Amino acid sequence: MTGRGMEWDEGHPERLYVITRGRSGATERISLDLVTLIVARSRPQPAMQPEQAAILRLCQSPLAVAEVSAHLGLPMSVVTVLLADLLAEGRVEARAPVPKAELPDRALIEAVMNGLQRL
């Protein structure tokens, strides 16, 4: 662990093994990608893993999985295991990112503009 928060030290991969309890992926089919938004549904508990408690504190407002990973200084693979546990316990909620607005058809826009010019 480095001096900056909870960042992982590449020279100590055993720490990552301990954090995930030896798991390399979610036990259930949970689809989390870099832009999935995570929102805390509960507060950290004293008996929780420090990394999971940190996720709950960070995600009081929606935060993308990639941002959670960056804030914690942990690899995405570790963060997704931690998030899968929190999701299974109902402590966080995963939301799809807001899709970009679809633009209306160009012909429709031109028809509206022509109608407005005739007024």
N, C-alpha and C positions, 0 to 999 in steps of 0.2 A: 504494500500500500504506500502510496506517495504522500507527501505532506499536504496535497491539495484535495481536501474532502475525501470522498470514497473512491477515488480513482484506483484502478487496478494496476498492479505492477506486472508487466509481461514476464518478469523473471520468477513469478510465484503463481503458476497456473493452479496449484493445489487450492488456493483461496477460492478460485472460481468453482472448483469441484465441490468445495464445502458449501458455498452459497447455494448451489443448485441441488445439493444432496446427490451429486453424481448423475443427475439427469441432463440429457442434452436437448431435450425437446419436451413439448407439452404432452401429457398422457392422453388428453382428449383432443379431438380435431378442433382446434381453435385457430381461426385465421387472423393473424396479426401481421400487418405489414408496416413499413416505415411511417406511413401517414395516418394509420389508425389512431383515432383520438381516444385518450384514456381519461376518465373522470372518476375521482374518488367518491365512494358512496358511504365511507365510514372514516373514522379517525384512527390514527395509529394506536395500538395497544402496547402496554409495557413488555409483554412476552414475545412480541413479534421480532423477526429478523430485522436488523437495522436497515437493510436495503429495502425491504418491503415497507417499513415505516416511512422511509424517505420517499418512496413512490407515492404513498398516500398523502404526504405533506406537499409534494410537488404538484400533484394532480387535483388540487382543490378547484382549479379551473382546467378546462380541457387542454391536454398536452399530447402531442404526437409521440408515438413510440420512439422515434428517432431522437426526439428532444429529451425524453426520459433517459435514454441511453447516454446521451451527451452530458446531461446534468450529473448523472451518477458516475460517469467515467467508466462504465461497464460495457462489455461487448453486447451487441444486439441479442445474441443467442442466450446469454445469461438473463437479460432483461425480459425476453419473451417467456422464459421458464418462470420467472418471478411473477410476471403479469398473469400467466395462465393459472398459477396458484391463487392469486388474488381474485381473478375472475370466477374461479370455481367456488370460492368462499363467499362470493357476492360483495366483496369489499371495493371493487372497482367495476366500472362499466366501460365497454369498448364501443365506440361509435365510428361509423364510416365517416371519412372526411366529407365536408360539404362539397358536392360536385359543382364544377364550373357551370355557370348559367349557360344554357343553350341559347344561341342567338336565333331570332326568328328568321324565317326565309327572306332572302333579299327581295323577292318579288312582293312580299307582304309589306316590307318597309317602304318600298317605292310606291306602292298603292296608297299607303297611309300618307306619305309625303305629298303625293299628287292630290289627294283629297283635301289635305290641309291648305295647299296652295290655291285651291278653287274657292275656299271660304272667303 
